[in-house]
Amino acid sequence: MSNQYERAQLLLTQRRYDLAERELRSMLAVEPNDAPSLALLALCILHDPERMTEATNAAQRGVAVAPDESLNHYALAACYLRRNRNEEAEAAIQVSLMLDPHDADAFAVLAQANFARQRYQDALVATDQGLAIDPEHGDCSNVRTITLERLGRGIEAVAASVQRLKQDPRDPMAHAAHGHTLLNAGQYQDAQVAFREALRLDPHNEMARMGLITALNNRSFLFRMVHKFYVSLSRLNSKVAVLLIIGVWLLMQVLTSVQEQVPALRPLIFPIVILYVLFVVLTWIANPLFNTFLRFHPFGQHLLDRSQRWASNLIAPCLLLSGCSVLIGLVFSDLLMGILAGAYWLGLAIPIACAFGMEDRKRRWLLGIATVVIALLPVGGTLISIRQDSMAPVIASLHWFAYALLAVQIGSNLLAIRPVRK
């Protein structure tokens, strides 16, 4: 049994999960309440996204059988962490560390739980505690790298990632973390190399896939500006970031009101408001828009998943229709209608981007339904205007359309800062 357990451990470290599970199932068939085997089984099947509940159940059984064994609490914490149940993960790993305060793996899980809750300083302390036990611990080193970057300590983050790569040049997460530090430092070409190497070592590395997409899109100056904005925003507390967005919007409302009351200030305020609107739209549609161009890239076209392809399929036509609407308005000497139609199609790209930006399917469908409802508001206003031979209904519907767009932006931001509990 001891040799079989050690063999299962080795297979697990080699990521040969199917063989490891077979060994563990064989052991549990003889002794169903063997707590160490239950803990390893939980860690083994946890790597299958469709079996995370099963993994959690196995870990909970292990804790029930042997509550005084740190490994069981560690396995349970790992399951909670993978399911974005970060508070429960932290509680479980604290018990594990109380039972074994010299487990670097446990400190890595604690660091990841703190990082997920945006407690970056606590995450950094946990990684340092883990590295004090094992200076070459991979997970602690990688989490430390991305935590330093998130804290705005870019130079230290790059140095930490380089040090980790010297320790283990075959660690795909080390290359992915190194790529992100280079990406956020503006070294886009070097970041591409790091992400490509991470994907060569692990073709299913999601962090590297998304990083490489961003690095390739950073060839565009416009995308670089949006990326820098999001990097700065990510270093803020999520609630502060949402309040900042709302505050800037309120400021724009004040400026709009001022220009209406003081016409002399209109030449100064109007361009600011227009630039703000264009930048807001760009921040939402930048990823799907530039992913459209990426589909013609010989390597980049293979990086996009189904959701990203659908987003680009819908947003690119919206932008094309927006430009055509304004052009038609100019040709037929009805610039106002052209601008209104153009604003409609441009605005509609925002909720589409919000919907496809959600990782969770339920949230995506929720925002998708909201997008359809929002899209119908100006359509209804237009039909009423035609019937009444008046512009008032369509103007009113566009006002409601604008408020609905703001509501979707705020709602999607609030959803984004709440991790999906799996």
C-alpha positions as CSV (number, residue, x, y, z in Angstrom):
1,M,0.0,0.0,0.0
2,S,2.9,2.4,0.8
3,N,4.5,1.8,-2.5
4,Q,1.2,2.2,-4.3
5,Y,0.6,5.5,-2.4
6,E,4.1,6.8,-3.4
7,R,3.5,5.8,-7.0
8,A,0.2,7.8,-7.0
9,Q,2.1,10.8,-5.5
10,L,4.7,10.6,-8.3
11,L,2.1,10.3,-11.0
12,L,0.3,13.3,-9.6
13,T,3.4,15.5,-9.6
14,Q,4.0,14.3,-13.2
15,R,0.4,15.5,-14.1
16,R,-0.5,12.0,-15.2
17,Y,-3.9,12.4,-13.5
18,D,-5.7,9.4,-15.1
19,L,-3.0,6.9,-13.9
20,A,-2.8,8.5,-10.5
21,E,-6.6,8.3,-10.1
22,R,-6.5,4.6,-11.1
23,E,-3.9,3.9,-8.3
24,L,-5.9,5.8,-5.7
25,R,-9.2,4.2,-6.7
26,S,-7.5,0.8,-6.3
27,M,-6.3,1.7,-2.8
28,L,-9.7,3.1,-1.8
29,A,-11.5,0.0,-3.0
30,V,-9.6,-1.8,-0.2
31,E,-9.8,0.9,2.4
32,P,-12.6,3.4,1.6
33,N,-11.8,5.7,4.5
34,D,-8.0,6.1,3.9
35,A,-7.7,9.8,4.5
36,P,-4.4,10.4,2.6
37,S,-5.7,8.6,-0.5
38,L,-8.9,10.7,-0.3
39,A,-6.9,13.9,-0.2
40,L,-4.7,12.9,-3.1
41,L,-7.8,11.8,-5.1
42,A,-9.3,15.2,-4.5
43,L,-6.2,16.9,-5.8
44,C,-6.1,14.6,-8.7
45,I,-9.6,15.0,-10.1
46,L,-9.6,18.7,-9.2
47,H,-7.8,19.4,-12.5
48,D,-10.9,18.4,-14.4
49,P,-13.3,21.5,-14.4
50,E,-16.3,19.2,-14.7
51,R,-15.4,17.3,-11.5
52,M,-14.7,20.0,-9.0
53,T,-17.7,19.2,-6.9
54,E,-16.6,15.5,-6.8
55,A,-13.1,16.6,-5.8
56,T,-14.5,18.8,-2.9
57,N,-16.6,15.9,-1.7
58,A,-13.6,13.6,-1.6
59,A,-11.6,16.3,0.3
60,Q,-14.4,16.8,2.8
61,R,-14.6,13.0,3.4
62,G,-10.8,13.1,4.2
63,V,-11.3,15.9,6.7
64,A,-14.1,14.0,8.3
65,V,-12.1,10.8,8.6
66,A,-8.8,12.5,9.9
67,P,-9.4,16.1,11.0
68,D,-6.0,16.3,12.6
69,E,-4.1,15.7,9.3
70,S,-2.9,18.9,7.5
71,L,-3.0,17.3,4.1
72,N,-6.7,16.8,4.2
73,H,-7.3,20.5,5.0
74,Y,-4.8,21.5,2.3
75,A,-6.7,19.4,-0.3
76,L,-10.0,20.9,0.8
77,A,-8.5,24.5,0.6
78,A,-7.2,23.7,-2.9
79,C,-10.7,22.6,-3.9
80,Y,-12.3,25.7,-2.5
81,L,-9.7,27.9,-4.2
82,R,-10.3,26.4,-7.6
83,R,-14.0,27.0,-7.2
84,N,-13.5,30.7,-6.3
85,R,-14.8,30.1,-2.8
86,N,-11.8,32.1,-1.5
87,E,-13.0,32.8,2.1
88,E,-13.6,29.1,2.7
89,A,-10.2,28.3,1.1
90,E,-8.5,30.7,3.5
91,A,-10.3,29.2,6.5
92,A,-9.3,25.6,5.5
93,I,-5.7,26.5,4.7
94,Q,-5.3,28.3,8.0
95,V,-6.3,25.0,9.8
96,S,-3.7,23.2,7.6
97,L,-1.0,25.6,8.6
98,M,-2.0,25.4,12.3
99,L,-1.4,21.6,12.0
100,D,1.8,22.0,9.9
101,P,3.3,25.5,9.9
102,H,6.2,24.4,7.8
103,D,4.3,23.5,4.6
104,A,5.3,25.7,1.7
105,D,2.5,24.3,-0.5
106,A,0.0,25.6,2.1
107,F,1.5,29.0,2.1
108,A,1.1,29.1,-1.7
109,V,-2.6,28.3,-1.4
110,L,-2.9,31.0,1.3
111,A,-1.2,33.5,-1.0
112,Q,-3.5,32.6,-3.9
113,A,-6.6,33.0,-1.7
114,N,-5.4,36.5,-0.6
115,F,-4.5,37.5,-4.1
116,A,-8.0,36.5,-5.4
117,R,-9.5,38.7,-2.7
118,Q,-7.2,41.6,-3.8
119,R,-5.3,41.5,-0.5
120,Y,-2.0,41.8,-2.3
121,Q,0.2,42.7,0.7
122,D,-1.1,39.7,2.6
123,A,-0.4,37.5,-0.5
124,L,3.1,38.8,-0.6
125,V,3.7,38.0,3.0
126,A,2.4,34.4,2.5
127,T,4.7,33.8,-0.5
128,D,7.7,35.1,1.5
129,Q,6.8,32.7,4.3
130,G,6.6,29.8,1.9
131,L,9.9,30.7,0.2
132,A,11.6,30.9,3.6
133,I,10.7,27.2,4.0
134,D,11.5,26.3,0.4
135,P,13.4,28.9,-1.6
136,E,12.7,27.2,-4.9
137,H,9.0,26.6,-4.4
138,G,7.4,27.1,-7.8
139,D,3.9,28.2,-6.8
140,C,5.1,30.6,-4.1
141,S,7.6,32.1,-6.6
142,N,5.1,32.6,-9.4
143,V,2.4,34.1,-7.1
144,R,5.0,36.4,-5.6
145,T,5.9,37.6,-9.2
146,I,2.4,38.5,-10.2
147,T,1.7,40.0,-6.7
148,L,4.7,42.3,-7.0
149,E,3.5,43.4,-10.4
150,R,0.0,44.1,-9.1
151,L,1.5,46.2,-6.3
152,G,3.2,48.3,-8.9
153,R,6.7,47.0,-8.1
154,G,7.4,46.1,-11.8
155,I,11.2,46.0,-11.6
156,E,11.1,43.6,-8.6
157,A,8.5,41.5,-10.4
158,V,10.7,41.1,-13.5
159,A,13.7,40.2,-11.3
160,A,11.6,37.7,-9.4
161,S,10.3,36.0,-12.6
162,V,13.9,35.8,-14.1
163,Q,15.1,34.2,-10.8
164,R,12.3,31.7,-11.0
165,L,13.1,30.8,-14.6
166,K,16.7,30.1,-13.6
167,Q,15.5,27.7,-11.0
168,D,13.1,25.8,-13.3
169,P,13.2,26.8,-17.0
170,R,10.6,24.1,-17.7
171,D,7.9,25.6,-15.5
172,P,5.1,26.9,-17.8
173,M,3.6,29.1,-15.1
174,A,7.0,30.7,-14.5
175,H,7.1,31.7,-18.2
176,A,3.5,32.9,-18.1
177,A,4.1,35.0,-15.0
178,H,7.3,36.3,-16.6
179,G,5.3,37.2,-19.7
180,H,2.8,39.3,-17.7
181,T,5.5,41.2,-15.9
182,L,7.1,42.1,-19.3
183,L,3.7,42.9,-20.8
184,N,2.8,45.3,-18.1
185,A,6.3,46.8,-18.3
186,G,5.7,47.6,-22.0
187,Q,8.1,45.0,-23.4
188,Y,5.5,43.4,-25.7
189,Q,7.9,41.5,-28.0
190,D,9.7,39.9,-25.1
191,A,6.3,39.1,-23.5
192,Q,5.2,37.3,-26.7
193,V,8.3,35.0,-26.5
194,A,7.6,34.2,-22.8
195,F,4.0,33.4,-23.5
196,R,4.8,31.2,-26.5
197,E,7.3,29.2,-24.4
198,A,4.6,28.7,-21.7
199,L,2.2,27.4,-24.3
200,R,4.8,25.1,-25.8
201,L,5.3,23.6,-22.4
202,D,1.6,23.6,-21.5
203,P,-0.8,24.1,-24.5
204,H,-3.7,24.5,-22.1
205,N,-2.2,27.3,-20.0
206,E,-5.0,29.8,-20.0
207,M,-2.9,32.6,-18.4
208,A,-0.4,32.3,-21.3
209,R,-3.1,32.1,-24.0
210,M,-4.8,35.3,-22.8
211,G,-1.5,37.0,-22.2
212,L,-0.3,36.2,-25.7
213,I,-3.5,37.6,-27.2
214,T,-3.0,40.8,-25.3
215,A,0.7,41.0,-26.3
216,L,-0.2,40.6,-30.0
217,N,-2.9,43.2,-29.8
218,N,-0.5,45.6,-28.2
219,R,1.1,46.1,-31.6
220,S,-1.7,48.8,-31.9
221,F,-1.1,52.2,-30.3
222,L,-4.8,52.5,-29.4
223,F,-4.9,49.0,-27.7
224,R,-1.7,49.9,-25.8
225,M,-3.5,53.0,-24.4
226,V,-6.5,50.9,-23.3
227,H,-4.2,48.2,-21.8
228,K,-2.3,50.7,-19.8
229,F,-5.6,52.1,-18.5
230,Y,-6.7,48.6,-17.4
231,V,-3.3,47.8,-15.8
232,S,-3.6,51.0,-13.7
233,L,-7.2,50.2,-12.8
234,S,-6.3,46.6,-11.8
235,R,-3.9,48.0,-9.2
236,L,-6.8,49.7,-7.4
237,N,-9.3,48.1,-5.1
238,S,-12.2,46.8,-7.2
239,K,-14.7,48.9,-5.3
240,V,-12.6,52.0,-5.6
241,A,-12.3,51.3,-9.4
242,V,-16.0,51.1,-9.8
243,L,-16.5,54.3,-7.8
244,L,-13.9,56.0,-9.9
245,I,-15.7,55.1,-13.1
246,I,-19.0,56.4,-11.7
247,G,-17.3,59.5,-10.4
248,V,-15.8,60.4,-13.9
249,W,-19.3,59.8,-15.5
250,L,-20.9,62.2,-13.0
251,L,-18.2,64.7,-13.8
252,M,-19.0,64.4,-17.5
253,Q,-22.7,65.0,-16.6
254,V,-21.7,68.2,-14.8
255,L,-19.6,69.4,-17.7
256,T,-22.4,68.7,-20.1
257,S,-24.8,70.7,-17.9
258,V,-22.3,73.6,-17.7
259,Q,-21.8,73.9,-21.4
260,E,-25.6,74.1,-21.9
261,Q,-25.9,76.9,-19.3
262,V,-22.7,78.7,-20.4
263,P,-22.5,78.5,-24.2
264,A,-19.2,80.3,-24.2
265,L,-17.5,77.3,-22.6
266,R,-18.9,74.9,-25.2
267,P,-15.8,74.9,-27.5
268,L,-13.7,73.9,-24.5
269,I,-16.0,71.3,-22.9
270,F,-17.6,69.6,-25.9
271,P,-14.3,68.0,-27.2
272,I,-13.6,66.7,-23.7
273,V,-17.0,65.1,-23.5
274,I,-16.6,63.6,-27.0
275,L,-13.1,62.2,-26.1
276,Y,-14.5,60.7,-22.9
277,V,-17.3,59.0,-24.8
278,L,-15.0,57.6,-27.4
279,F,-12.5,56.4,-24.8
280,V,-15.3,54.7,-22.8
281,V,-16.5,52.9,-25.9
282,L,-13.0,51.9,-26.8
283,T,-12.2,50.5,-23.3
284,W,-15.2,48.2,-23.7
285,I,-14.8,47.1,-27.3
286,A,-11.0,47.1,-27.6
287,N,-10.5,43.4,-26.9
288,P,-13.1,42.0,-29.4
289,L,-12.3,44.7,-31.9
290,F,-8.6,43.9,-32.1
291,N,-9.4,40.2,-31.8
292,T,-11.1,40.7,-35.2
293,F,-7.8,41.8,-36.7
294,L,-6.0,39.0,-34.8
295,R,-8.1,36.4,-36.7
296,F,-6.0,37.2,-39.8
297,H,-2.8,36.7,-37.9
298,P,-1.1,33.4,-38.8
299,F,-0.6,32.4,-35.2
300,G,-3.1,34.6,-33.3
301,Q,-6.1,33.1,-35.1
302,H,-5.5,29.9,-33.2
303,L,-5.5,31.6,-29.8
304,L,-9.1,32.8,-29.9
305,D,-11.8,30.7,-28.2
306,R,-15.4,30.4,-29.4
307,S,-16.7,33.2,-27.1
308,Q,-14.0,35.6,-28.4
309,R,-14.8,34.8,-32.0
310,W,-18.5,35.4,-31.5
311,A,-17.8,38.8,-29.8
312,S,-15.7,39.9,-32.8
313,N,-18.4,38.6,-35.2
314,L,-21.0,40.9,-33.6
315,I,-19.0,43.9,-32.7
316,A,-17.2,44.4,-36.0
317,P,-20.5,44.8,-37.9
318,C,-21.8,47.2,-35.3
319,L,-18.8,49.5,-35.8
320,L,-19.2,49.2,-39.6
321,L,-22.9,50.0,-39.4
322,S,-22.1,53.0,-37.2
323,G,-19.7,54.5,-39.7
324,C,-22.0,53.8,-42.6
325,S,-24.9,55.5,-40.8
326,V,-23.0,58.7,-40.4
327,L,-21.8,58.5,-44.0
328,I,-25.4,58.0,-45.3
329,G,-26.5,60.9,-43.1
330,L,-23.9,63.1,-44.8
331,V,-24.8,61.9,-48.3
332,F,-28.6,62.5,-47.8
333,S,-28.1,65.8,-46.0
334,D,-29.6,64.4,-42.8
335,L,-26.6,64.6,-40.5
336,L,-28.6,64.5,-37.3
337,M,-30.3,61.1,-38.1
338,G,-26.9,59.8,-39.3
339,I,-25.3,60.7,-36.0
340,L,-28.1,59.2,-34.0
341,A,-28.1,56.0,-35.9
342,G,-24.3,55.9,-35.7
343,A,-24.4,56.4,-31.9
344,Y,-27.0,53.6,-31.7
345,W,-24.8,51.0,-33.4
346,L,-21.7,52.3,-31.6
347,G,-23.4,52.1,-28.2
348,L,-24.8,48.6,-28.9
349,A,-21.3,47.3,-29.1
350,I,-20.8,48.0,-25.4
351,P,-23.4,45.5,-24.0
352,I,-22.3,42.9,-26.5
353,A,-18.7,43.3,-25.3
354,C,-19.9,43.1,-21.7
355,A,-21.9,39.9,-22.3
356,F,-19.0,38.1,-24.0
357,G,-16.6,39.4,-21.5
358,M,-18.2,37.3,-18.8
359,E,-16.6,33.9,-18.1
360,D,-19.7,32.4,-16.5
361,R,-22.3,31.2,-18.9
362,K,-25.3,32.3,-16.7
363,R,-23.9,35.8,-16.5
364,R,-23.3,35.9,-20.2
365,W,-26.9,34.9,-20.9
366,L,-28.2,37.4,-18.4
367,L,-26.3,40.3,-20.1
368,G,-27.2,38.9,-23.5
369,I,-30.9,39.2,-22.7
370,A,-30.3,42.7,-21.4
371,T,-28.5,43.6,-24.7
372,V,-31.5,42.5,-26.7
373,V,-33.9,44.6,-24.5
374,I,-31.6,47.6,-24.8
375,A,-31.3,47.2,-28.6
376,L,-35.1,47.3,-28.9
377,L,-35.5,50.6,-27.0
378,P,-34.6,52.9,-30.0
379,V,-36.3,50.6,-32.4
380,G,-39.6,51.1,-30.5
381,G,-38.9,54.8,-30.3
382,T,-38.3,55.0,-34.1
383,L,-41.6,53.2,-34.9
384,I,-43.5,55.5,-32.6
385,S,-41.8,58.5,-34.3
386,I,-42.8,57.3,-37.7
387,R,-46.4,56.8,-36.6
388,Q,-46.6,60.2,-34.9
389,D,-44.4,62.0,-37.5
390,S,-42.3,63.5,-34.6
391,M,-38.7,63.2,-33.6
392,A,-39.6,63.4,-29.9
393,P,-40.2,59.6,-29.3
394,V,-36.9,58.5,-30.9
395,I,-34.9,61.1,-29.0
396,A,-36.5,60.0,-25.7
397,S,-35.8,56.4,-26.5
398,L,-32.2,57.2,-27.2
399,H,-31.9,58.9,-23.8
400,W,-33.2,55.7,-22.2
401,F,-30.8,53.7,-24.4
402,A,-27.9,55.8,-23.0
403,Y,-29.0,55.2,-19.4
404,A,-29.4,51.5,-20.1
405,L,-25.9,51.4,-21.4
406,L,-24.6,53.0,-18.2
407,A,-26.5,50.5,-16.1
408,V,-25.0,47.6,-18.1
409,Q,-21.5,49.0,-17.6
410,I,-21.9,49.4,-13.9
411,G,-23.7,46.0,-13.6
412,S,-21.0,44.2,-15.5
413,N,-18.3,45.8,-13.4
414,L,-20.0,44.7,-10.2
415,L,-20.4,41.2,-11.6
416,A,-16.7,41.2,-12.7
417,I,-15.4,42.0,-9.2
418,R,-17.4,39.1,-7.7
419,P,-15.8,35.8,-8.7
420,V,-18.0,33.0,-9.9
421,R,-18.5,30.4,-7.2
422,K,-18.3,27.0,-8.9
